[in-house]
Amino acid sequence: MKPQKLSEDCDVIIVNYNAGDLLIDCVLSAFAAGAVSVIVVDNDSTDGSLEQLEQAMGQSQGLIVIRNNQNLGFAAACNIGVNASTSRFLLFLNPDSVLELDALSELSKVLDSSENIGMVGGLLRNLDGSEQVGARRVFPTPKRAFVRAFGLSKYSKIFPHMFSDFLLHTEPLPLEPILVEAISGACMLVKREAIDDVGLWDEGYFLHCEDLDWCMRFWQKGWKILFVPDAKITHIAGSCSRSRRVFVEWHKHKGMLRFYRKFFRQQYPGVLMGLVTLGVYLRFLAVAGYYTFQRLKNYKFIIL
């Protein structure tokens, strides 16, 4: 495959934690798509994925590997990648993702089309080609999260203002780039000048919701965020977290609480925020209980 030529230089930042063979495919797709350099920030992986990458790539020009001696979390590792980068455009890409050949050029073209566009994201697809949840969305306010958690979004066609969902993947795919409130941190192309203005990722998040936080801060600073349907990325969601689902769910719920308290405290003061907090913890207990039960059931089946 012939690498794409970009109008602007671009570094790809990949935070790796036990991504296995997927990491190699991700890095190769980034170079094929036209990345100037690929910065892999490894959070102390133990599955040999980093060693496999280095063996496969050899002394590849443009590949930078940074090894952390502990798992610092996604946001902190992203910031390490930012500080190691020198390019004007930075693509944050999950290690279980593969860029289509023209994905990076499509994203770069849109990002460079206006001075006030600070961030763009592409069409995340499942292995079957269907659109993945989370690539385009509005901010999950506590009300919207409640509606989705209890399956009330199915009534949105009748009462759109009351039961609207924060995920937009069920809406018709746009034919051109559109403004959205938030995109997914699995594939996020950002201008360095916007980062300089908004600030780095919030390292108070360990895993999940840090992308929502960043999107919110970009909008608060006046930077626009666009979803680019022609930039296609295959994302094997959850492939790096299947063996530690309760751990991931804990940090996902903890991150959501941080997001709510940081940006919605004025709208949900006192007792309301207490109820939101209680609801988040109860949901975590339900989800964690389900995963624990499934794991014990499978373990019992294996023993028998």
Secondary structure per residue as TSV (DSSP state, phi and psi in degrees):
chain	resnum	aa	ss	phi	psi
A	1	M	-	360.0	134.4
A	2	K	-	-85.2	125.5
A	3	P	-	-58.9	145.5
A	4	Q	-	-73.1	152.0
A	5	K	-	-101.7	124.4
A	6	L	-	-103.0	150.8
A	7	S	S	-75.2	-20.5
A	8	E	S	-130.5	150.2
A	9	D	-	-72.0	149.1
A	10	C	E	-147.0	130.8
A	11	D	E	-103.6	142.7
A	12	V	E	-106.1	129.6
A	13	I	E	-111.8	120.3
A	14	I	E	-120.7	120.5
A	15	V	E	-93.3	118.3
A	16	N	E	-108.4	135.5
A	17	Y	S	-147.7	98.6
A	18	N	S	56.5	48.5
A	19	A	-	-86.1	-6.5
A	20	G	T	64.7	-144.0
A	21	D	T	-66.5	-19.8
A	22	L	H	-61.9	-29.9
A	23	L	H	-60.2	-40.6
A	24	I	H	-63.1	-46.8
A	25	D	H	-61.4	-37.9
A	26	C	H	-63.7	-48.8
A	27	V	H	-63.5	-44.4
A	28	L	H	-60.9	-39.7
A	29	S	H	-67.4	-33.9
A	30	A	H	-66.0	-44.9
A	31	F	H	-66.3	-41.1
A	32	A	H	-63.8	-30.0
A	33	A	T	-80.8	-8.4
A	34	G	T	112.5	14.7
A	35	A	-	-64.7	137.8
A	36	V	S	-68.8	-45.6
A	37	S	E	-146.4	155.3
A	38	V	E	-119.3	120.7
A	39	I	E	-106.2	111.1
A	40	V	E	-98.8	116.4
A	41	V	E	-102.9	111.4
A	42	D	E	-98.0	127.3
A	43	N	-	-92.7	55.5
A	44	D	-	62.1	50.4
A	45	S	-	-63.8	150.0
A	46	T	-	-122.2	6.2
A	47	D	S	-98.4	3.2
A	48	G	S	81.6	6.0
A	49	S	H	-63.3	-37.6
A	50	L	H	-69.3	-40.9
A	51	E	H	-64.9	-39.0
A	52	Q	H	-63.5	-39.8
A	53	L	H	-63.4	-48.6
A	54	E	H	-64.2	-34.4
A	55	Q	H	-70.3	-39.9
A	56	A	H	-71.5	-37.4
A	57	M	H	-91.1	-21.3
A	58	G	-	61.2	-138.2
A	59	Q	S	-93.3	50.6
A	60	S	-	-63.4	126.3
A	61	Q	T	-68.8	130.0
A	62	G	T	102.3	-12.7
A	63	L	E	-92.6	122.3
A	64	I	E	-118.5	125.6
A	65	V	E	-114.6	125.6
A	66	I	E	-116.8	122.2
A	67	R	E	-102.7	118.8
A	68	N	-	-88.6	143.9
A	69	N	S	-87.7	7.2
A	70	Q	S	-159.3	165.4
A	71	N	-	-80.3	104.6
A	72	L	-	-86.1	-7.7
A	73	G	-	95.7	164.1
A	74	F	H	-67.8	-48.4
A	75	A	H	-62.1	-45.9
A	76	A	H	-63.2	-39.3
A	77	A	H	-68.2	-38.2
A	78	C	H	-60.0	-42.1
A	79	N	H	-64.8	-35.7
A	80	I	H	-62.1	-40.2
A	81	G	H	-65.1	-40.9
A	82	V	H	-59.7	-45.5
A	83	N	H	-68.9	-21.2
A	84	A	H	-89.4	-9.7
A	85	S	-	-92.6	152.3
A	86	T	-	-122.4	-3.3
A	87	S	S	-81.6	161.2
A	88	R	S	-77.1	-34.2
A	89	F	E	-106.3	138.5
A	90	L	E	-128.5	124.4
A	91	L	E	-104.5	117.9
A	92	F	E	-91.7	120.2
A	93	L	E	-133.2	129.4
A	94	N	-	-68.4	146.6
A	95	P	T	-70.0	-12.1
A	96	D	T	-100.9	28.6
A	97	S	E	-120.4	150.8
A	98	V	E	-131.1	122.5
A	99	L	E	-79.5	137.9
A	100	E	-	-70.6	160.1
A	101	L	T	-56.4	-38.3
A	102	D	T	-100.6	8.7
A	103	A	H	-62.8	-45.3
A	104	L	H	-69.0	-37.7
A	105	S	H	-68.1	-36.4
A	106	E	H	-65.0	-44.8
A	107	L	H	-63.4	-45.1
A	108	S	H	-63.4	-38.4
A	109	K	H	-61.5	-43.5
A	110	V	H	-70.8	-43.3
A	111	L	H	-61.3	-33.3
A	112	D	T	-88.6	0.2
A	113	S	T	-81.4	-14.6
A	114	S	-	-152.7	143.6
A	115	E	T	-66.9	-27.4
A	116	N	T	-95.1	7.2
A	117	I	E	-87.3	120.0
A	118	G	E	-105.5	-19.0
A	119	M	E	-156.2	140.3
A	120	V	E	-137.3	152.4
A	121	G	E	-135.9	156.5
A	122	G	E	-103.2	-174.3
A	123	L	E	-85.0	105.4
A	124	L	E	-79.7	129.5
A	125	R	E	-123.8	147.7
A	126	N	-	-77.0	173.5
A	127	L	T	-61.1	-26.7
A	128	D	T	-86.0	2.9
A	129	G	S	91.6	-7.7
A	130	S	-	-74.0	155.3
A	131	E	B	-70.4	136.8
A	132	Q	-	-88.8	151.5
A	133	V	T	-66.5	136.4
A	134	G	T	102.2	-9.8
A	135	A	S	-70.5	-28.8
A	136	R	S	-138.4	130.4
A	137	R	B	-162.5	166.6
A	138	V	-	-103.3	170.2
A	139	F	-	-67.7	132.8
A	140	P	-	-79.4	80.2
A	141	T	-	-60.2	160.6
A	142	P	H	-53.2	-38.1
A	143	K	H	-64.0	-47.4
A	144	R	H	-64.0	-38.3
A	145	A	H	-64.6	-38.7
A	146	F	H	-63.3	-44.1
A	147	V	H	-59.7	-44.2
A	148	R	H	-71.4	-41.2
A	149	A	H	-60.3	-33.3
A	150	F	T	-104.0	15.2
A	151	G	T	67.5	23.0
A	152	L	G	-83.4	-9.9
A	153	S	G	-65.8	-15.8
A	154	K	G	-66.0	-16.3
A	155	Y	G	-93.9	7.9
A	156	S	T	-65.7	-26.9
A	157	K	T	-69.5	-27.3
A	158	I	T	-88.8	-44.4
A	159	F	S	-126.0	75.8
A	160	P	T	-60.8	-35.6
A	161	H	T	-77.4	-26.7
A	162	M	T	-87.8	-36.4
A	163	F	S	-122.5	29.9
A	164	S	-	-70.6	143.1
A	165	D	-	-90.4	161.6
A	166	F	S	-94.9	-7.4
A	167	L	B	-98.0	138.3
A	168	L	-	-112.6	7.7
A	169	H	T	-68.4	-16.9
A	170	T	T	-84.8	-10.7
A	171	E	S	-80.2	155.7
A	172	P	-	-54.2	139.8
A	173	L	-	-68.5	125.5
A	174	P	-	-66.3	156.0
A	175	L	S	-88.9	-11.2
A	176	E	S	-146.8	168.9
A	177	P	-	-57.5	140.0
A	178	I	E	-131.8	153.8
A	179	L	E	-71.5	135.7
A	180	V	-	-136.4	163.1
A	181	E	S	-78.6	-35.3
A	182	A	B	-150.3	149.7
A	183	I	-	-124.2	-177.5
A	184	S	-	-95.7	141.0
A	185	G	T	-68.8	-5.7
A	186	A	T	-67.7	-27.1
A	187	C	E	-154.1	105.1
A	188	M	E	-143.3	109.4
A	189	L	E	-96.5	127.0
A	190	V	E	-132.4	144.4
A	191	K	E	-80.7	137.4
A	192	R	H	-63.3	-36.6
A	193	E	H	-64.3	-30.5
A	194	A	H	-70.6	-40.1
A	195	I	H	-62.6	-41.5
A	196	D	H	-60.9	-32.5
A	197	D	H	-81.3	-44.6
A	198	V	H	-83.0	-36.6
A	199	G	-	107.7	167.8
A	200	L	S	-73.7	177.8
A	201	W	-	-60.2	146.8
A	202	D	-	-79.2	110.5
A	203	E	T	-76.9	1.8
A	204	G	T	-70.1	-16.5
A	205	Y	-	-93.3	138.9
A	206	F	S	-96.7	-44.7
A	207	L	S	-158.0	124.0
A	208	H	S	82.2	143.6
A	209	C	S	77.7	-11.1
A	210	E	H	-67.6	-27.8
A	211	D	H	-71.0	-38.6
A	212	L	H	-62.4	-42.4
A	213	D	H	-57.7	-47.2
A	214	W	H	-64.8	-42.5
A	215	C	H	-60.7	-43.6
A	216	M	H	-60.0	-43.9
A	217	R	H	-68.5	-32.8
A	218	F	H	-63.6	-46.3
A	219	W	H	-63.9	-39.4
A	220	Q	H	-63.1	-27.7
A	221	K	T	-91.7	1.3
A	222	G	T	90.4	10.2
A	223	W	-	-90.3	132.9
A	224	K	E	-84.9	151.8
A	225	I	E	-124.3	130.1
A	226	L	E	-122.9	146.5
A	227	F	E	-100.9	128.1
A	228	V	E	-113.7	100.6
A	229	P	E	-67.4	-23.8
A	230	D	E	-80.5	-9.6
A	231	A	E	-94.6	105.1
A	232	K	E	-105.2	136.4
A	233	I	E	-136.8	129.4
A	234	T	E	-87.8	125.1
A	235	H	E	-127.3	119.2
A	236	I	-	-89.4	81.3
A	237	A	T	-61.0	134.3
A	238	G	T	81.6	2.4
A	239	S	T	-66.7	-25.2
A	240	C	T	-92.1	-0.3
A	241	S	T	-128.5	5.8
A	242	R	G	-65.2	-27.5
A	243	S	G	-86.2	-3.1
A	244	R	G	-143.2	53.5
A	245	R	H	-66.8	-39.4
A	246	V	H	-65.4	-41.5
A	247	F	H	-58.8	-46.1
A	248	V	H	-65.2	-42.9
A	249	E	H	-64.0	-36.2
A	250	W	H	-61.1	-46.9
A	251	H	H	-72.5	-29.3
A	252	K	H	-64.6	-46.5
A	253	H	H	-70.7	-38.3
A	254	K	H	-63.1	-40.6
A	255	G	H	-65.4	-38.6
A	256	M	H	-64.8	-38.6
A	257	L	H	-62.6	-42.1
A	258	R	H	-61.7	-41.6
A	259	F	H	-62.5	-46.6
A	260	Y	H	-61.7	-47.6
A	261	R	H	-67.4	-30.1
A	262	K	H	-75.9	-38.4
A	263	F	H	-116.2	-12.8
A	264	F	S	-125.3	13.3
A	265	R	T	-61.1	-35.7
A	266	Q	T	-71.1	-33.3
A	267	Q	T	-80.0	-26.8
A	268	Y	S	-126.4	69.2
A	269	P	-	-79.1	159.7
A	270	G	T	54.0	-119.3
A	271	V	H	-61.4	-38.0
A	272	L	H	-61.3	-45.1
A	273	M	H	-66.1	-33.6
A	274	G	H	-62.9	-40.3
A	275	L	H	-67.5	-39.1
A	276	V	H	-60.6	-45.8
A	277	T	H	-60.7	-45.3
A	278	L	H	-60.4	-43.1
A	279	G	H	-62.2	-40.0
A	280	V	H	-64.7	-44.5
A	281	Y	H	-66.6	-38.6
A	282	L	H	-65.2	-38.8
A	283	R	H	-65.3	-40.6
A	284	F	H	-60.8	-44.5
A	285	L	H	-60.7	-39.2
A	286	A	H	-66.0	-46.2
A	287	V	H	-67.0	-45.1
A	288	A	H	-62.6	-39.2
A	289	G	H	-63.2	-40.0
A	290	Y	H	-63.3	-48.8
A	291	Y	H	-64.8	-37.9
A	292	T	H	-64.8	-42.3
A	293	F	H	-61.9	-45.0
A	294	Q	H	-62.7	-39.1
A	295	R	H	-67.4	-42.8
A	296	L	H	-65.8	-37.9
A	297	K	H	-64.8	-43.6
A	298	N	H	-66.5	-38.3
A	299	Y	H	-63.9	-42.4
A	300	K	H	-62.4	-40.1
A	301	F	H	-63.4	-40.9
A	302	I	H	-66.2	-42.0
A	303	I	H	-63.0	-43.1
A	304	L	-	-67.1	360.0
